[in-house]
Amino acid sequence: MNTLKLRLLAHVETRHDYFVDGRCRAMRFEPTLRCRELIQKFELVLRTNDHSLSLHAPEHRLDVLWDEAHVEPPPLMLSFKVSSLDPAFAYYTEDTEAQTLRIALGDAADEATWLDGLGQHSTLQWRSRQSIWCYWLLGEWEEKVLAIVDTQGAREFDALGLTPLDTAEMRRAHCFRSRAPLALSERAPTGLQLRAGHSAAATRVVVSQLPAPRPTALQYESGPNGRQAVSEIFVSR
């Protein structure tokens, strides 16, 4: 029985710094019409899952692919539109526009060099949206001093004291806001704690790990620097 031998042309993974493992899932890879024609012409094998794409060529077609790739001005290009199917993608992503994946074929001085260059691994990267993190403490909090402390020293929060939650019922709650926009993340940064005490040095740990904001808990407010994204997180006692 003859077994079809394949040579990897390229492997591409989608990445996103929002996720703990860095993988950006629920992605769609759409070849252009020209790309579909080239895949069919050269009998290429396209394999995709929700976060990666692999493109293979049958070994017996490599010579033909090399020869015909030089008919057109090199490099011969296979193009894909890569976009997300996640309905929450726009909440946690800074730039939600689809990216164009281009896989170049035939860009080498000779066939031996071209063959050696096959099988490259690359990535498409998306970045997390940044927002002001706003923590609200709901319930009864009797501590005289409350503070949010980042044990890693990377994030700072201002304590705004008892602040109105709404104007209708005039409810109030302790409010804390990050001094600068923070990147949204699937998991809360390690070491983000709520502490309490009887003086300015709040040292007693009340909540050892504060949660990260949900991506859909995103609002916008007007400020001196224009429209600002704000993520609200509610912590109950």
NUDO-393044 format. One record per residue (C-alpha): residue number from 0; residue in one letter; x, y, z. Coordinates in nm, 4 decimals, decimal comma. Layout:
N
<k:NUM | r:A | x:X | y:Y | z:Z>
...
//
This chain:
237
<k:0 | r:M | x:0,0000 | y:0,0000 | z:0,0000>
<k:1 | r:N | x:0,1378 | y:0,3366 | z:-0,0996>
<k:2 | r:T | x:0,1369 | y:0,5962 | z:0,1742>
<k:3 | r:L | x:0,1149 | y:0,9618 | z:0,0790>
<k:4 | r:K | x:0,4224 | y:1,1382 | z:0,2146>
<k:5 | r:L | x:0,3721 | y:1,5002 | z:0,3103>
<k:6 | r:R | x:0,6196 | y:1,7813 | z:0,3669>
<k:7 | r:L | x:0,5231 | y:2,0595 | z:0,6079>
<k:8 | r:L | x:0,5284 | y:2,3942 | z:0,4305>
<k:9 | r:A | x:0,4250 | y:2,6133 | z:0,7230>
<k:10 | r:H | x:0,2618 | y:2,5995 | z:1,0654>
<k:11 | r:V | x:0,0956 | y:2,9042 | z:1,2225>
<k:12 | r:E | x:-0,0537 | y:2,9450 | z:1,5706>
<k:13 | r:T | x:-0,2845 | y:3,2206 | z:1,6915>
<k:14 | r:R | x:-0,1779 | y:3,3783 | z:2,0221>
<k:15 | r:H | x:-0,3459 | y:3,6169 | z:2,2670>
<k:16 | r:D | x:-0,1962 | y:3,7533 | z:2,5874>
<k:17 | r:Y | x:-0,5401 | y:3,7528 | z:2,7547>
<k:18 | r:F | x:-0,5288 | y:3,3757 | z:2,8012>
<k:19 | r:V | x:-0,3188 | y:3,1963 | z:3,0616>
<k:20 | r:D | x:-0,1689 | y:2,9527 | z:2,8097>
<k:21 | r:G | x:-0,1345 | y:3,2225 | z:2,5422>
<k:22 | r:R | x:-0,3423 | y:3,0377 | z:2,2830>
<k:23 | r:C | x:-0,6132 | y:3,2283 | z:2,0999>
<k:24 | r:R | x:-0,8932 | y:2,9804 | z:2,0347>
<k:25 | r:A | x:-1,2196 | y:2,9893 | z:1,8390>
<k:26 | r:M | x:-1,0385 | y:3,1242 | z:1,5335>
<k:27 | r:R | x:-1,1455 | y:3,0915 | z:1,1712>
<k:28 | r:F | x:-0,9023 | y:3,0613 | z:0,8786>
<k:29 | r:E | x:-1,0532 | y:3,1688 | z:0,5457>
<k:30 | r:P | x:-0,8396 | y:3,1243 | z:0,2329>
<k:31 | r:T | x:-0,8774 | y:3,3801 | z:-0,0434>
<k:32 | r:L | x:-1,0086 | y:3,2663 | z:-0,3793>
<k:33 | r:R | x:-0,6546 | y:3,2714 | z:-0,5232>
<k:34 | r:C | x:-0,5330 | y:3,0709 | z:-0,2252>
<k:35 | r:R | x:-0,8016 | y:2,8060 | z:-0,2835>
<k:36 | r:E | x:-0,6959 | y:2,7811 | z:-0,6470>
<k:37 | r:L | x:-0,3313 | y:2,7308 | z:-0,5538>
<k:38 | r:I | x:-0,4153 | y:2,4697 | z:-0,2904>
<k:39 | r:Q | x:-0,6107 | y:2,2736 | z:-0,5479>
<k:40 | r:K | x:-0,3506 | y:2,3230 | z:-0,8222>
<k:41 | r:F | x:-0,0604 | y:2,1932 | z:-0,6154>
<k:42 | r:E | x:-0,2669 | y:1,9322 | z:-0,4244>
<k:43 | r:L | x:-0,1756 | y:2,0927 | z:-0,0936>
<k:44 | r:V | x:-0,3163 | y:1,9579 | z:0,2309>
<k:45 | r:L | x:-0,4619 | y:2,2203 | z:0,4671>
<k:46 | r:R | x:-0,5265 | y:2,1268 | z:0,8280>
<k:47 | r:T | x:-0,6763 | y:2,3645 | z:1,0825>
<k:48 | r:N | x:-0,8112 | y:2,3567 | z:1,4355>
<k:49 | r:D | x:-0,9439 | y:2,6378 | z:1,6547>
<k:50 | r:H | x:-0,5991 | y:2,7927 | z:1,7126>
<k:51 | r:S | x:-0,3597 | y:2,6803 | z:1,4384>
<k:52 | r:L | x:-0,3105 | y:2,6099 | z:1,0704>
<k:53 | r:S | x:-0,0755 | y:2,3643 | z:0,9032>
<k:54 | r:L | x:-0,0075 | y:2,3498 | z:0,5308>
<k:55 | r:H | x:0,1511 | y:2,0441 | z:0,3705>
<k:56 | r:A | x:0,2585 | y:1,9473 | z:0,0202>
<k:57 | r:P | x:0,2829 | y:1,5902 | z:-0,1128>
<k:58 | r:E | x:0,6490 | y:1,4998 | z:-0,1574>
<k:59 | r:H | x:0,5873 | y:1,3955 | z:-0,5171>
<k:60 | r:R | x:0,4557 | y:1,7471 | z:-0,5947>
<k:61 | r:L | x:0,7475 | y:1,9448 | z:-0,4468>
<k:62 | r:D | x:0,9379 | y:1,9638 | z:-0,7759>
<k:63 | r:V | x:0,6289 | y:2,0912 | z:-0,9567>
<k:64 | r:L | x:0,5583 | y:2,3399 | z:-0,6797>
<k:65 | r:W | x:0,9142 | y:2,4683 | z:-0,6965>
<k:66 | r:D | x:0,9107 | y:2,5001 | z:-1,0744>
<k:67 | r:E | x:0,5721 | y:2,6705 | z:-1,0994>
<k:68 | r:A | x:0,6319 | y:2,8995 | z:-0,8037>
<k:69 | r:H | x:0,8909 | y:3,0801 | z:-1,0163>
<k:70 | r:V | x:0,6534 | y:3,1456 | z:-1,3035>
<k:71 | r:E | x:0,5039 | y:3,4287 | z:-1,1011>
<k:72 | r:P | x:0,7188 | y:3,7012 | z:-0,9484>
<k:73 | r:P | x:0,8405 | y:3,5454 | z:-0,6227>
<k:74 | r:P | x:0,7396 | y:3,4972 | z:-0,3578>
<k:75 | r:L | x:0,4239 | y:3,3090 | z:-0,4506>
<k:76 | r:M | x:0,1805 | y:3,3841 | z:-0,1688>
<k:77 | r:L | x:-0,0993 | y:3,1925 | z:0,0017>
<k:78 | r:S | x:-0,3264 | y:3,4286 | z:0,1939>
<k:79 | r:F | x:-0,5843 | y:3,3643 | z:0,4651>
<k:80 | r:K | x:-0,8169 | y:3,5924 | z:0,6581>
<k:81 | r:V | x:-0,7976 | y:3,5030 | z:1,0285>
<k:82 | r:S | x:-1,0766 | y:3,6158 | z:1,2612>
<k:83 | r:S | x:-1,2403 | y:3,5132 | z:1,5879>
<k:84 | r:L | x:-1,5703 | y:3,3317 | z:1,6352>
<k:85 | r:D | x:-1,5789 | y:3,4140 | z:2,0082>
<k:86 | r:P | x:-1,8725 | y:3,6538 | z:2,0762>
<k:87 | r:A | x:-1,6775 | y:3,8031 | z:2,3698>
<k:88 | r:F | x:-1,3641 | y:3,8652 | z:2,1611>
<k:89 | r:A | x:-1,4284 | y:4,2387 | z:2,1277>
<k:90 | r:Y | x:-1,4526 | y:4,2815 | z:2,5047>
<k:91 | r:Y | x:-1,1036 | y:4,1595 | z:2,5897>
<k:92 | r:T | x:-0,9151 | y:4,2394 | z:2,2681>
<k:93 | r:E | x:-0,7519 | y:4,5741 | z:2,1918>
<k:94 | r:D | x:-0,7742 | y:4,5519 | z:1,8133>
<k:95 | r:T | x:-1,0413 | y:4,3100 | z:1,6934>
<k:96 | r:E | x:-0,9770 | y:4,3479 | z:1,3210>
<k:97 | r:A | x:-0,9120 | y:4,0269 | z:1,1315>
<k:98 | r:Q | x:-0,5484 | y:3,9655 | z:1,0459>
<k:99 | r:T | x:-0,4145 | y:3,8526 | z:0,7105>
<k:100 | r:L | x:-0,1940 | y:3,5460 | z:0,7196>
<k:101 | r:R | x:0,0494 | y:3,5279 | z:0,4285>
<k:102 | r:I | x:0,2524 | y:3,2158 | z:0,3602>
<k:103 | r:A | x:0,5254 | y:3,2742 | z:0,1027>
<k:104 | r:L | x:0,6287 | y:2,9919 | z:-0,1323>
<k:105 | r:G | x:0,9236 | y:2,9800 | z:-0,3717>
<k:106 | r:D | x:1,1227 | y:3,2706 | z:-0,2260>
<k:107 | r:A | x:1,4712 | y:3,1174 | z:-0,2478>
<k:108 | r:A | x:1,7712 | y:3,1229 | z:-0,4803>
<k:109 | r:D | x:1,7651 | y:2,7508 | z:-0,5565>
<k:110 | r:E | x:1,5563 | y:2,4426 | z:-0,4874>
<k:111 | r:A | x:1,7872 | y:2,3010 | z:-0,2202>
<k:112 | r:T | x:1,7727 | y:2,6240 | z:-0,0207>
<k:113 | r:W | x:1,3967 | y:2,6347 | z:-0,0662>
<k:114 | r:L | x:1,3540 | y:2,2785 | z:0,0623>
<k:115 | r:D | x:1,5696 | y:2,3543 | z:0,3674>
<k:116 | r:G | x:1,3509 | y:2,6551 | z:0,4469>
<k:117 | r:L | x:1,0223 | y:2,4681 | z:0,4487>
<k:118 | r:G | x:0,8343 | y:2,3921 | z:0,7692>
<k:119 | r:Q | x:0,8675 | y:2,7296 | z:0,9374>
<k:120 | r:H | x:0,6623 | y:2,7915 | z:1,2533>
<k:121 | r:S | x:0,5155 | y:3,1365 | z:1,3125>
<k:122 | r:T | x:0,2433 | y:3,3101 | z:1,5137>
<k:123 | r:L | x:-0,0331 | y:3,5681 | z:1,4774>
<k:124 | r:Q | x:-0,0633 | y:3,7781 | z:1,7937>
<k:125 | r:W | x:-0,3566 | y:3,9651 | z:1,9477>
<k:126 | r:R | x:-0,3282 | y:4,1950 | z:2,2498>
<k:127 | r:S | x:-0,5488 | y:4,2382 | z:2,5549>
<k:128 | r:R | x:-0,7672 | y:4,5429 | z:2,5955>
<k:129 | r:Q | x:-0,6616 | y:4,7754 | z:2,8776>
<k:130 | r:S | x:-0,9047 | y:4,9331 | z:3,1204>
<k:131 | r:I | x:-0,9226 | y:5,1005 | z:3,4584>
<k:132 | r:W | x:-0,9990 | y:4,8285 | z:3,7130>
<k:133 | r:C | x:-1,2647 | y:4,9452 | z:3,9576>
<k:134 | r:Y | x:-1,3303 | y:4,7294 | z:4,2654>
<k:135 | r:W | x:-1,6503 | y:4,7736 | z:4,4672>
<k:136 | r:L | x:-1,6784 | y:4,6168 | z:4,8157>
<k:137 | r:L | x:-2,0387 | y:4,5181 | z:4,8853>
<k:138 | r:G | x:-2,1748 | y:4,4338 | z:5,2300>
<k:139 | r:E | x:-2,0582 | y:4,5346 | z:5,5772>
<k:140 | r:W | x:-1,6900 | y:4,6216 | z:5,6125>
<k:141 | r:E | x:-1,6030 | y:4,7378 | z:5,9651>
<k:142 | r:E | x:-1,2287 | y:4,7820 | z:5,9122>
<k:143 | r:K | x:-1,1114 | y:5,1401 | z:5,9569>
<k:144 | r:V | x:-0,8544 | y:5,1128 | z:5,6805>
<k:145 | r:L | x:-0,8893 | y:4,9107 | z:5,3628>
<k:146 | r:A | x:-0,6370 | y:4,8966 | z:5,0817>
<k:147 | r:I | x:-0,5667 | y:4,6980 | z:4,7691>
<k:148 | r:V | x:-0,2050 | y:4,5872 | z:4,7613>
<k:149 | r:D | x:-0,0158 | y:4,4238 | z:4,4781>
<k:150 | r:T | x:0,2534 | y:4,2073 | z:4,6357>
<k:151 | r:Q | x:0,4335 | y:4,2059 | z:4,2997>
<k:152 | r:G | x:0,4550 | y:4,5858 | z:4,3098>
<k:153 | r:A | x:0,3345 | y:4,6270 | z:3,9511>
<k:154 | r:R | x:-0,0131 | y:4,7756 | z:4,0074>
<k:155 | r:E | x:-0,1339 | y:5,0616 | z:4,2267>
<k:156 | r:F | x:-0,4878 | y:5,1424 | z:4,3388>
<k:157 | r:D | x:-0,6418 | y:5,4531 | z:4,4899>
<k:158 | r:A | x:-0,8915 | y:5,4102 | z:4,7745>
<k:159 | r:L | x:-1,1883 | y:5,6398 | z:4,7055>
<k:160 | r:G | x:-1,3680 | y:5,5555 | z:5,0315>
<k:161 | r:L | x:-1,7441 | y:5,5148 | z:5,0489>
<k:162 | r:T | x:-1,8701 | y:5,6092 | z:4,7038>
<k:163 | r:P | x:-2,2276 | y:5,6147 | z:4,5656>
<k:164 | r:L | x:-2,3070 | y:5,3016 | z:4,3681>
<k:165 | r:D | x:-2,6014 | y:5,4654 | z:4,1949>
<k:166 | r:T | x:-2,8062 | y:5,7807 | z:4,2100>
<k:167 | r:A | x:-3,1476 | y:5,6142 | z:4,2395>
<k:168 | r:E | x:-3,1087 | y:5,4469 | z:4,5803>
<k:169 | r:M | x:-2,8000 | y:5,6353 | z:4,6992>
<k:170 | r:R | x:-2,6296 | y:5,3107 | z:4,7987>
<k:171 | r:R | x:-2,2627 | y:5,3453 | z:4,8848>
<k:172 | r:A | x:-1,9712 | y:5,1038 | z:4,8828>
<k:173 | r:H | x:-1,5955 | y:5,1143 | z:4,9249>
<k:174 | r:C | x:-1,4404 | y:5,1841 | z:4,5870>
<k:175 | r:F | x:-1,0873 | y:5,1318 | z:4,4583>
<k:176 | r:R | x:-0,9576 | y:5,2310 | z:4,1146>
<k:177 | r:S | x:-0,6314 | y:5,1413 | z:3,9455>
<k:178 | r:R | x:-0,4123 | y:5,4435 | z:3,8876>
<k:179 | r:A | x:-0,3420 | y:5,3355 | z:3,5308>
<k:180 | r:P | x:-0,5179 | y:5,1135 | z:3,2761>
<k:181 | r:L | x:-0,4430 | y:4,7440 | z:3,3271>
<k:182 | r:A | x:-0,4466 | y:4,4666 | z:3,0700>
<k:183 | r:L | x:-0,7460 | y:4,2358 | z:3,0980>
<k:184 | r:S | x:-0,6532 | y:3,8761 | z:3,1680>
<k:185 | r:E | x:-0,8245 | y:3,5411 | z:3,1972>
<k:186 | r:R | x:-0,6833 | y:3,4968 | z:3,5476>
<k:187 | r:A | x:-0,6271 | y:3,7634 | z:3,8096>
<k:188 | r:P | x:-0,2651 | y:3,8718 | z:3,8592>
<k:189 | r:T | x:-0,1056 | y:3,6763 | z:4,1439>
<k:190 | r:G | x:-0,0706 | y:3,8723 | z:4,4656>
<k:191 | r:L | x:-0,3532 | y:4,1238 | z:4,4242>
<k:192 | r:Q | x:-0,4850 | y:4,1417 | z:4,7815>
<k:193 | r:L | x:-0,7364 | y:4,3331 | z:4,9925>
<k:194 | r:R | x:-0,5813 | y:4,4307 | z:5,3248>
<k:195 | r:A | x:-0,7103 | y:4,5981 | z:5,6407>
<k:196 | r:G | x:-0,5747 | y:4,7568 | z:5,9563>
<k:197 | r:H | x:-0,6238 | y:5,0314 | z:6,2137>
<k:198 | r:S | x:-0,3793 | y:5,2785 | z:6,0604>
<k:199 | r:A | x:-0,2377 | y:5,3797 | z:5,7254>
<k:200 | r:A | x:-0,0309 | y:5,0600 | z:5,7314>
<k:201 | r:A | x:-0,2999 | y:4,8093 | z:5,6384>
<k:202 | r:T | x:-0,1241 | y:4,4765 | z:5,6889>
<k:203 | r:R | x:-0,3945 | y:4,2193 | z:5,7703>
<k:204 | r:V | x:-0,4945 | y:4,0173 | z:5,4652>
<k:205 | r:V | x:-0,8730 | y:4,0151 | z:5,4201>
<k:206 | r:V | x:-0,8888 | y:3,8706 | z:5,0676>
<k:207 | r:S | x:-0,5736 | y:3,6882 | z:4,9630>
<k:208 | r:Q | x:-0,6504 | y:3,6940 | z:4,5918>
<k:209 | r:L | x:-0,8876 | y:3,9424 | z:4,4315>
<k:210 | r:P | x:-1,0643 | y:3,8303 | z:4,1133>
<k:211 | r:A | x:-0,9975 | y:3,9610 | z:3,7654>
<k:212 | r:P | x:-1,2755 | y:4,1524 | z:3,5893>
<k:213 | r:R | x:-1,5016 | y:3,9604 | z:3,3549>
<k:214 | r:P | x:-1,4396 | y:4,0733 | z:2,9981>
<k:215 | r:T | x:-1,8077 | y:4,1635 | z:2,9510>
<k:216 | r:A | x:-1,8031 | y:4,3871 | z:3,2634>
<k:217 | r:L | x:-1,6722 | y:4,6687 | z:3,0492>
<k:218 | r:Q | x:-1,8034 | y:5,0231 | z:3,0510>
<k:219 | r:Y | x:-1,6869 | y:5,3558 | z:2,9151>
<k:220 | r:E | x:-1,6701 | y:5,6907 | z:3,0858>
<k:221 | r:S | x:-1,5647 | y:6,0367 | z:2,9779>
<k:222 | r:G | x:-1,2570 | y:6,1859 | z:3,1384>
<k:223 | r:P | x:-0,9944 | y:6,4542 | z:3,0871>
<k:224 | r:N | x:-0,8135 | y:6,2285 | z:2,8380>
<k:225 | r:G | x:-1,1272 | y:6,1327 | z:2,6455>
<k:226 | r:R | x:-1,3236 | y:5,8091 | z:2,6464>
<k:227 | r:Q | x:-1,1866 | y:5,5604 | z:2,8992>
<k:228 | r:A | x:-1,2640 | y:5,1886 | z:2,9343>
<k:229 | r:V | x:-1,3524 | y:5,0831 | z:3,2892>
<k:230 | r:S | x:-1,3954 | y:4,7283 | z:3,4220>
<k:231 | r:E | x:-1,6038 | y:4,6912 | z:3,7380>
<k:232 | r:I | x:-1,5440 | y:4,4062 | z:3,9827>
<k:233 | r:F | x:-1,7799 | y:4,3460 | z:4,2755>
<k:234 | r:V | x:-1,6505 | y:4,1759 | z:4,5918>
<k:235 | r:S | x:-1,9159 | y:4,0750 | z:4,8462>
<k:236 | r:R | x:-1,8895 | y:4,0011 | z:5,2151>
//
